[in-house]
C-alpha cells in the first residue's frame, strides 16, 4: 500500500528438495549442491561420475565407492565424523575418507582384514594394543601410509 511506508523482508524459502535434517551422505551432498546453486550434472562432472550416480546418492539408493569418498569430502569441504562414535566406526570413517580398503588398513595396522571388518561392524572390540594403533592411525601419524 502506498500510504503505509512499510516494507516487509524475509529470507527466500528453501526449495522443497532442500534437506531439513542432514541424516545421510545424500542429504549432505544435496544441501551443498543447492547451497552452491549447482545441478546434479555439474556435481557429477566435478566428482568424475555419471549424473545418475549423484541422483542415486542423494536419494539414498546407493552409496559411493570408497575410492570416491576423498573427492566427495573435498566437494563438501568437511568429513562427516561424529567424535562420539566407537573406535570401529571412526576407523571406517577415516578409512573411507582416505579411500582405503579394509585390506589396506589391516596391512597398515598389522592385523588380519577380518579383524578390521569385525571392528567396523561392531562384532568385536579391538584389544588395547590394537586400539592404540587405530588411534595412532586416526590421528594421521607419520608412521602410517
N, C-alpha and C positions, 0 to 999 in steps of 0.2 A: 504494500500500500504506500503510495507516495507521501502521505501525510504522517506516517509513523516514524520514519527515520531509523528504524531498527533493521539490522542485518543479522540474519542467522547463519552461523557457520558450524559445520560439523565435519568430521573426517569422512572420507569416501568409504562406503561399506565394502567389506571384503567380498570377493566373488563366492558363489555357492560352493565351488570346489575347494576353497581355501580350508585347510585343516584347522579345526578348532583346538584339537589336542595333538601333540606330537608323540604318538604311540609306537610308530614303526619307522623304518628307514624310508619307506614310501612317503609317509607324512612329512618327514624332514626334507626329502627331495622336492615334493610338490610345493611346500612352503617357500623354500629357497627359490625355486623356479618362478613362482608367481611374484615373489618379492622383487626379483630381477626383471620381471616382465618378459620372460623367455617362453618360447614354445617348447613342447617336448622334443620336437625335431632339433632345435638348437642345442638343447642339453645333450641329446644323443650325439650330436656332432662333437661337442666338447669332450664327451666321455669315450668316443670311439665305438659306439654301439648303434644298433638299429633303433629308430623311433618307437617301434612296438615294444622294445625292451624297457625303455623308460616308462611307457604306459603300464606294462606288467608290474614293474617295481612299485609304481605309485598306487596301483590297485591291489597290492599285496598278493598277486598271483604267482610271482616268482621272486627269488632273492638273487642278488648279484653273485657272480663267480668271485672267489677270493682274490683273484688277480686284478679285479676291477675296483676293489674297495679303496686302495690308495687314491685312485682318481676321484672317486666319489667324495672322499674326505677332503681332497683339495677343492672340489667344487663347493661343498658345503662350508668349508672354512673351519671345520671342527670335527672331532670324532665323537660319536655318541658313546659316552662312557659314564657309568654310574659308580662312584667310589664305594658304594655300599655293597657292591656285588661280591660274590665269593671269588676266591683266587682263580678257580677254574673258569668262571665266566669272564673275569678280567683277562686271563690268558687268551681265551678265544677272541675277545675283542681286539687285543693287541696283535695277535697272530693274523687275524683277518685284515686289520688296518695296515699291516706290513706286507700283505699279500703272500703270506707263507702258508704252506700246508702243515697238517699235523705231523707228518713225517719229517719235514724240515725242522720244525720246532723241537721234536723229540731228539733229533740228532744234535741240535744246539744244546739241549738240556742234558744229553747223555742218558736218555731213558728210552724205553720201548714206545713206539707210536700208540699202542693200545692204552698205555698209561695216560698219555695226553688226552685221548678220546674219553677215557673214564673220568678224568678230572673235569674236562669241559662239560660233560653231560651230567656231572654231579653223582655219578655212581660210586666214586671213591674220592676221598680227600688225599692230597699229596702228603708224603712223610715230611717231617720237619726239614730234613736236608733238601728234599725236592722243592719244598715251599720256598726256602731261601734262594734256591737257583731261579725259581719262577719270578720271585720278587726282583731279583737282580736283572733278569730279562726284561721285566715290565718297566724297570727304571731306565732301560736303554744302556746298560753297562757296555763299555767298550770291549768286554770280553766276548760279546755275542756279535754275530753277523759278520 
